[in-house]
């Protein structure tokens, strides 16, 4: 076979250079669209899904970021001061989507209008929501371990600390119920009902543009933020709680006893990861420019983004095996 000529090599190099230039243009246009909003880009931090790691990575990068209702992150509070919210490009918000929307688009917008009366809603609407979800079995045991490590034995939680003693006699799911887990009186909002993650995401899928990934692709979400911020964001595991009784707890309360409480979460996570690790990010974007931007960032990370055209979460039929 003939070796390629110098001319064909030069032509290939030119084509590759043009492709890179076009990609750079698309990435720049997408970023400029995101920055048109006066509100920061919201990262919806569902507890125990890596949000603290993302927040700490932003803090270490000295990024233009703030936090709402989340601890263990060395970022300033978004809602302190009348002008502070508009000064940030990213907001890490722990809680349900409804809470995040209230904090950003109602309370935050009201404070901004106090100092900028001509502000309109189109300028304020976030252009992209980001979030991650975790395999429900891993989520639950991480959540109970975190709570028992930090809060379960605190003085104010003594009436509930029985849930953190899996070495006691006859410890079972009934023990957790007696400690008021899975009820409105639960000692932590983590455990006030089952299906924590899909419950917290209610309303998220109605947003105009959003991107949701399984936890193994958390690094990709960090790369999206790095592009928006135009600075490196190095992710590392943060907010790690070591609970010495975790193995005993899992033996006493196996996932088979808990699964029905998280059936919807499990069905959703199975649907999200059905295409394999390289296709476990799904999104929606009304803007072709933003979709193209995320697609390029995804390809650069070896990922294929699964796009949805219609608003709303996947139906039960879509998620069926």
N, C-alpha and C positions, 0 to 999 in steps of 0.2 A: 504494500500500500504506500502511495506517495506521501511523503511528509508534507504538512501544510506549508504553503509559501509564506514569505514574510508579509506579502500583501494581505492574505487572508487572515493572518494573525493580527495585523494592524486593524483590519475591518472588525474582527471580533472584539478587540479591545475598545474600539469606538462605540460599538453597539452596547457593550457592557457599561461603558462610561455614561452613555445617554440614559440607559435604564436606571442607573444609580442616581443620576441627576433628576429624572422624573420622580423616583421614589422620594428623594429629598424634598422636592417641591410639594408632593402630596403630604408628606409628614409635616411640613411647615404650614401648609394651608389648614390641615386638621388641628394643629396646635393653636393657630390663631383663632379658629372658631371657638375652641374651648375657653380661650382667655377673654372672649368678648363678654362673658358673664361677669357681673360685679361680685357675685358670690363665689366662694371657693368650690373647687371640684369636690363632691362628697364621696368619701370612702365609707360605706356602711359597714361598721365593725360589729359582726355578730359574735357574741362572747365565745371564746375558745375556738376561734377559727383563724388565728394568725394575725388579727388586727393589731395587737400590741407589738408584734414583730415589725409590721409595716410602719407603725407610728414611731417606734424607736429607730428604725432605719432612716426615717425622715429627719428625726432629731439629730442623729449622728451626721447626717448630710448637711445640717444647718439649712434645711429647706424652708421655704415660705409655707408653713403648715401650722395648724392649730388642732385642738381636740375639744370634744364635747362629751361629757359624762363617761370618761374612761380614765382609769388610773394606770399606774406603772408605765406611763409614757411621759418623757421629759419634753413636752411641747406646751406652749402657752394655751390658756383657755380661749376658745373662739369668742365666747359671749361675755368677755370682760371688757368694758369700755364701749363707748358709743360708736367709734369708727373702726374698731379692731377687725370686724369680720371681713370688710372689703380689702383689708391689707394682706390677706392670705390667699394662696392659690389652691391649697388642699385643706380639707377639713376631715379629720378622723372622728366619726360620730358613732359611739357605741349605743346600741339599742335597736328597737324595731324601726322599720322604714317610716312608719307614721310619725314616730317621735322625731326622727331626723328631719323629716319634711317640715314639721312644726317649728323646730329649732332654726332651720335655715330659711324657709320660704315664708314663714309667718313672723316669728319673733325677730329673726335677723333682718328681714326686709323692713320691718317696722322701724327698727333702730336706724337703719341706713336712710330711710326716708326722712327721719328727723333732721338729718344733715344734708340730704340731697332730695329736695321735694320734687324734682322733675324726673326722678327715677321711674322707669316703667317696667312692667313685669317681664317683657321680652328680653330686656337687658339683664334681668336678675335670674332667670331660669337656669339652673345648672345644665350644662351641655352634655354631661356624662356622669352616670353613677357607677361606682365600682363596688364589688363585694366578692366574698368567697364563702363556700360552704364546706363542711367536713363530713366524712363518713359518720353516720349517726352513732354507731357503736363506739367509735373512737371519741366522738364528741361527748357522749354521756360520761364515760369513765374519766375523761380529762376534766369535765366540769365538776363531777363529784370529788375528784382528787384535789382540784383547785380550791373548792369551797371548804373541804375538810382541812386542808393545809393552812388556809388563811383565816377562815371565819367560823368553822364549825365548832371550835372549842373556845371561841371568844366568850367573855362573861355574859354578853347579851344573847348568846346563842346556846346557853346551857340546856335549855329545854329541847333543843333540836339535836344536840351532839350525839344522841344515841345513833343517828344515821351514820356517824363516823366511827363506829365501834364494831366492825365486822367480825372481830374475834369473840364477841359475846355470844352466849348460848342462843340457839334458834334464830340467828340473824337471817333475815329474808326480805323479800319485797314488802311483806306485811310490816316489817320493822320500819321501812322507809315511809310507808303510808301513815304509820302511827306517829312519825315525826313530822307529819303534814306535808311531805313532799308530794308533788303532783296535785296540789290544791292551791286555791287562791291565798291560803295562809302560809305557803311555803317560805322557809327562811331566806331563800334567794330567788330572784326573778328567773334564774335558770330553770327552776323546777316547778313553776306555777301551773304548767300543763305539759302534755307531751308535744311532739312535733314542734320543738322550739324553733328550728331554723326556717321551715316553711311558714310558720306563724309570723316570725319576725320579718320575713320578706313580703308579706301581704301588702300589695300596693307598689312594690318595687318594679314589677313587670309592666305596670301601666305608664312608667316614665317614657319619655320620647327616646332617650338613648341610655342604654345601660350595658354593662359587661359583668358577667358572673362566671367565676371559675371554681373548679374543685380545688381543695387545699394544696394538692401537689403542684399546682400551677400558680401558687402565690408569687413566685419569683417573676412570672410574666406580668402580673398586675403591678408589681414594683417597677418593672421596666416601662410600663405605660406611664406611671407617675414620674419616672425619671425623664421621659421624653417631654412631658408637660412642664416639668420644672427646669429642664435643661441642665441637669446635674446628675452625677452618678448616685444611685440609691442601692446600697449593699445590704441585702436582707440577711438576717441571722435570727436564730431561734431565741425568742425572748419570753419573759414572764413564765418561766418554767417552775412548776411546783413539784416537789418530790414528796409524795405521800407514801409512807412505808407500808400502809395497809391496803394498797391498791389491789395486789394479787389476791389477798384474802377476801376483799370485797367482791371481786369478779367471781370467785368460787362460790360465795354465798348468794350472790345475785347475778346469775349468768345472763348474757344478752337474750337468751331464749325467753326469760321471764319478763324482759323489758320491751321486747320487739314490738308488741302490739301498741305500746304507748308512742312509738316513733315510726309507725307504719308509713305515714305519708312522707316523712323526711327520708326514709329509706327508699321508698319508691322514686322520689325525686332525685336522690343522689345516684341511684342506679341508672336513671334516664340520662342524667348529666354526663356520666362517665361511660355510657354504653359504647361510644365510639373509640374508646381507648384513651390513654393519657395524652396523646397528641391532639385530641379533639374534645377535651373536657372543659372548654370555655364556650359559653353561649351568650349571645347578645342581641340587641335590637338598636338600630340607628336609622332615624328618619333622614339624616344627612348622608348623602353618598360620600362626601369628603371625609366625614368622621369614620364611616365604615371602611373606606380605603386606607385611612391612616392606621386603624387597628389591625386590618388585614396585613399590612406591610410589617408592622411590629410583630404580629403573630408569626408570619413566615420567617422573619429574622430569628425567631425563637424556636422554629421547627413545629409551630402549632397551626392548626386549621380552626378558625373561628366558625362556629355554627350560628348562622344569623336567622332571626325570626322576623317575619314581616308584620304580623298582627300583634297588637298589644295584648297583654294578659299572660298568665302563667300557662305552662303546658297542661293540656287536659288529661283526665284519667286515661282516656283512650291512647293518647300519645305516649304516656308513661308506661302503659301496659307492656309486659315482657314480649 
